[in-house]
Amino acid sequence: MGEIEDAIERADREGFTRQPPKTLKARIGYLLKQLGSAKAVAREIGVTADSVNRYRRGARTARPDVAARIDAAVRSRWQPGVRKRRRRQAATTGGVTIETRARFGYTAPVGTTDDGRFRRLTVHLPPTYARRLFDAREQGASDRQMRDIIAEGLKEVYFQDGGHRAMGLSEVAITDIDYLDLDY
């Protein structure tokens, strides 16, 4: 997963209204309810159906790699309605807030500096950019493509201040991301 994809996942997890099950038995029980059988759960997490039943009974503990797959399977199914509602709200009315420290480069008119430099930014992008970002993610866009959407939004909102300055700025690129966080 890329940096943008990770940031969207973190934002989704922060929106949980209830925390997912914490114990191995409870997580396996939840997956059994969702998927219907030990065989289906076993396929999902890459173990045998017997192992799933042992986890359910508490007769076995999961290796760290299997525990991570169980956690990922539970979190991906946990409160999908809450995640959808938050994304829909961000894409229609709320927008998305980007907090990042990254190197920004840009193409500017002759006579101005276009040297890239690190900046720490917290910028609220309008709903149109949130919608484009979520649509791109659903269509399997690469991290680079999602970065370009964010860079375009930062160009409009931060660098050009909604059309009040830096009108000659033609392109903004995000490189060398130290961290990137999204909130919606």
C-alpha positions, 0 to 999 in steps of 0.5 A, a space after each residue: 500500500 502507498 502513503 495515500 492509501 495508508 492515510 485513508 485507512 487510518 482516517 477510516 479507523 479513526 471514524 469507528 464509533 465502536 472499537 472492533 473485538 479485541 480478543 482472538 476468540 471474539 474476532 474469530 466469532 465475528 468473522 464466523 458471523 460475517 463469513 458463515 463458516 470456519 472454511 470461509 474464515 480459513 480461506 480468508 486468513 490463510 489457515 485450516 478450518 481446524 485452526 479456526 475452530 481451535 482459535 474459536 474455542 481458545 485452544 490455540 493462539 495465533 502466530 503474529 502473522 496470522 493474528 495480523 491477517 485476522 485483525 485486518 479481516 475484522 477491521 475491513 468488515 467493521 462498521 462499513 456503514 459508518 465508513 461509507 457515511 463519513 466518505 459520502 459526507 466528505 465528498 458532498 459537504 465536508 471535504 478532507 483535511 490534509 496534514 503533511 510534511 513533504 517536499 513540494 516542487 512546482 512549475 512557475 513563470 520565468 523570474 520566480 523560484 521553482 526550487 522544491 522545498 520541504 513544507 509542513 502543511 495543514 490544508 482543508 480541501 473542498 469536497 470535490 477533491 475528496 470525491 475525486 480521491 475516493 473515486 480514484 481509490 475505488 477504481 484502483 488508482 496508484 499512489 502517484 495518481 492519488 498524490 496528483 489529486 492532492 497536489 492539484 487541490 493544494 495548488 488551488 487552495 494553498 499555493 493559489 489561495 483560491 485564485 488570489 495569488 500565484 496565478 502563473 503557477 502551472 503544476 505542483 508535485 509532492 515528493 519525499 513525503 515524511 508523513 501524510 495524514 487525512 481527516 474527514 
